[in-house]
Amino acid sequence: MAKKSTHTSETPATQLLRAHKIAFTEHPYEYVEHGGAQRGAEMLGLDPFTVIKTLVMQDQDAKPLIVLMHGNRTVSTKNLARQIGAKSVEPCKPEVAQRHSGYMVGGTSPFGTRREMPVYVESTVLELPRIVLNGGRRGYLIGIDPQVCVALLGAKPVQCALAE
């Protein structure tokens, strides 16, 4: 049986990473609707703690922001709001998230978004030697050093993880 190609066509995320000469690995998998990071981790044989979700949220004034969270954790919106100085934070509706990011929900990458948004990262993500997150297309994850999120996106560490 022929080996399946692991190269996927460019996305705004991969274009941005290549432009900044950031090394990354590609991890395509068969996308399943509503499967989430847990499903992607399972299909690729990865620890869901190292597969990072890109969540588009908004504050009380409907200003968008991105949260990078472990695949097997949820965001405490109360803790997040308190840490970033907002009255409240909530997930954006899918169509709103898509409008802000330029990506389809399920394929959202923090890199190469349509609109510049503040990025917050669960602090324990930055302690990992390597993470896998969405590369800008459903069924397409990329592996990078988590410090790239700080260097390239200005991601600010927060503590807002809840176990699922």
C-alpha positions as CSV (number, residue, x, y, z in Angstrom):
1,M,0.0,0.0,0.0
2,A,1.4,3.4,-0.9
3,K,2.3,5.7,1.9
4,K,-0.2,8.6,2.2
5,S,1.4,12.1,1.7
6,T,1.5,14.1,4.9
7,H,1.8,17.4,3.2
8,T,-1.3,19.6,3.1
9,S,-1.8,22.7,1.0
10,E,-0.9,26.1,2.5
11,T,-3.2,27.9,4.9
12,P,-2.9,31.5,6.2
13,A,-1.4,29.8,9.4
14,T,1.3,27.8,7.6
15,Q,2.1,30.8,5.3
16,L,2.7,33.0,8.4
17,L,4.9,30.3,10.1
18,R,6.9,29.8,7.0
19,A,7.4,33.6,6.5
20,H,8.8,33.7,10.0
21,K,11.0,30.6,9.4
22,I,9.3,28.7,12.2
23,A,9.7,24.9,11.9
24,F,6.5,22.8,12.3
25,T,5.4,19.3,11.7
26,E,2.2,18.5,9.8
27,H,-0.4,16.0,11.2
28,P,-3.4,15.5,8.9
29,Y,-6.3,13.3,10.1
30,E,-9.8,12.5,9.1
31,Y,-12.0,15.3,10.5
32,V,-15.1,14.3,12.4
33,E,-17.9,16.9,13.0
34,H,-18.0,17.9,16.7
35,G,-15.0,15.6,17.4
36,G,-12.9,18.4,18.8
37,A,-9.3,18.2,20.0
38,Q,-10.0,15.0,21.9
39,R,-10.9,13.2,18.7
40,G,-7.9,14.6,16.8
41,A,-5.6,13.5,19.6
42,E,-7.2,10.0,19.6
43,M,-6.9,9.6,15.8
44,L,-3.2,10.6,15.8
45,G,-2.3,8.7,19.0
46,L,-1.4,11.9,20.9
47,D,-2.0,12.9,24.5
48,P,-5.0,15.2,24.5
49,F,-3.2,17.4,27.1
50,T,-0.6,18.3,24.3
51,V,-3.3,18.9,21.6
52,I,-4.2,22.6,22.1
53,K,-7.7,24.0,21.2
54,T,-7.9,27.5,19.7
55,L,-11.1,29.1,21.1
56,V,-12.5,32.3,19.9
57,M,-14.3,34.1,22.7
58,Q,-15.5,37.6,23.5
59,D,-15.7,40.0,26.4
60,Q,-18.7,41.9,27.7
61,D,-18.2,44.5,24.9
62,A,-18.2,41.8,22.2
63,K,-14.4,42.3,21.7
64,P,-12.9,39.1,20.4
65,L,-10.0,37.2,21.9
66,I,-8.3,33.8,21.5
67,V,-7.7,31.3,24.2
68,L,-5.3,28.4,23.8
69,M,-6.4,25.5,26.0
70,H,-5.4,21.9,26.5
71,G,-7.6,19.5,24.5
72,N,-8.8,17.8,27.6
73,R,-9.6,20.9,29.7
74,T,-12.3,23.6,29.5
75,V,-12.0,27.3,30.2
76,S,-13.3,28.8,33.4
77,T,-14.7,32.0,31.9
78,K,-15.0,33.6,35.3
79,N,-11.3,33.0,36.1
80,L,-10.3,34.2,32.6
81,A,-12.4,37.4,32.9
82,R,-10.9,38.2,36.3
83,Q,-7.3,37.7,35.0
84,I,-7.7,39.8,31.9
85,G,-9.7,42.6,33.6
86,A,-13.0,41.9,31.8
87,K,-16.4,41.9,33.4
88,S,-17.3,38.7,31.6
89,V,-16.0,36.3,28.8
90,E,-18.1,33.9,26.7
91,P,-17.5,31.8,23.6
92,C,-18.4,33.4,20.3
93,K,-21.2,31.9,18.3
94,P,-19.6,29.8,15.4
95,E,-20.5,32.3,12.7
96,V,-19.1,35.2,14.8
97,A,-15.9,33.2,15.5
98,Q,-15.5,32.5,11.8
99,R,-16.0,36.2,10.9
100,H,-13.2,37.2,13.4
101,S,-10.7,34.4,12.6
102,G,-11.4,33.8,8.9
103,Y,-11.3,30.1,9.7
104,M,-14.2,27.6,9.8
105,V,-14.9,26.4,13.4
106,G,-13.1,23.1,13.8
107,G,-10.2,24.4,11.8
108,T,-9.3,27.6,13.7
109,S,-5.6,28.4,14.1
110,P,-4.3,31.2,16.3
111,F,-1.9,32.0,13.4
112,G,-2.9,34.0,10.4
113,T,-6.3,35.1,11.7
114,R,-8.3,37.6,9.6
115,R,-8.5,40.0,12.5
116,E,-5.8,40.7,15.1
117,M,-7.0,39.6,18.5
118,P,-5.3,39.3,21.9
119,V,-4.2,35.8,22.6
120,Y,-4.2,34.1,26.0
121,V,-2.6,30.7,26.7
122,E,-3.2,28.4,29.6
123,S,0.2,28.8,31.4
124,T,0.8,25.0,31.7
125,V,0.7,24.8,27.8
126,L,4.0,26.8,27.8
127,E,5.6,24.2,30.1
128,L,5.3,21.5,27.4
129,P,8.2,20.8,25.2
130,R,6.0,20.6,22.1
131,I,2.3,21.2,21.3
132,V,0.0,20.3,18.4
133,L,-2.7,22.7,17.4
134,N,-4.8,23.5,14.4
135,G,-3.0,24.5,11.2
136,G,-5.9,26.4,9.7
137,R,-8.1,23.6,8.2
138,R,-10.4,20.9,9.6
139,G,-8.4,17.7,10.0
140,Y,-5.0,19.4,10.0
141,L,-2.9,19.9,13.1
142,I,0.6,21.2,13.3
143,G,3.3,20.6,15.9
144,I,5.4,23.5,17.2
145,D,7.3,24.7,20.2
146,P,4.7,26.4,22.5
147,Q,7.0,29.4,22.9
148,V,6.2,30.3,19.3
149,C,2.8,31.4,20.6
150,V,4.4,34.0,22.9
151,A,7.0,35.1,20.4
152,L,4.8,35.4,17.3
153,L,1.3,36.1,18.8
154,G,2.3,37.9,22.0
155,A,0.2,35.2,23.9
156,K,-0.2,36.1,27.6
157,P,-0.2,33.2,30.1
158,V,-3.4,32.8,32.2
159,Q,-4.6,30.1,34.7
160,C,-8.2,29.3,33.7
161,A,-8.2,25.5,33.0
162,L,-10.9,23.2,34.4
163,A,-10.6,19.4,34.0
164,E,-13.3,18.0,31.7
